[in-house]
Amino acid sequence: MAISLSAPNIDPNLSHGSVGVKVAQMAKAQQEMQGEMALQLINAAMPEVPAAPVGNSGHNINTTA
């Protein structure tokens, strides 16, 4: 069983390399976007550092009770 298409062959377009360059550029952009998303997810998962207490409340513990 043979299948024939009336469309021109795609090989002449690929031989110029422009398609390969465009695919590489799109892959690089996709990787950069995924990297940004990963960094945002990591930063969102990090616990916030509590602020240092002001004054001395809570620093003195009464041990003679």
Summary of the structure (lengths in Angstrom):
residues: 65
radius of gyration: 30.6
end to end distance: 95.5
largest distance: 96.2
contacts: 75
relative contact order: 0.06
helix: 51%
strand: 0%
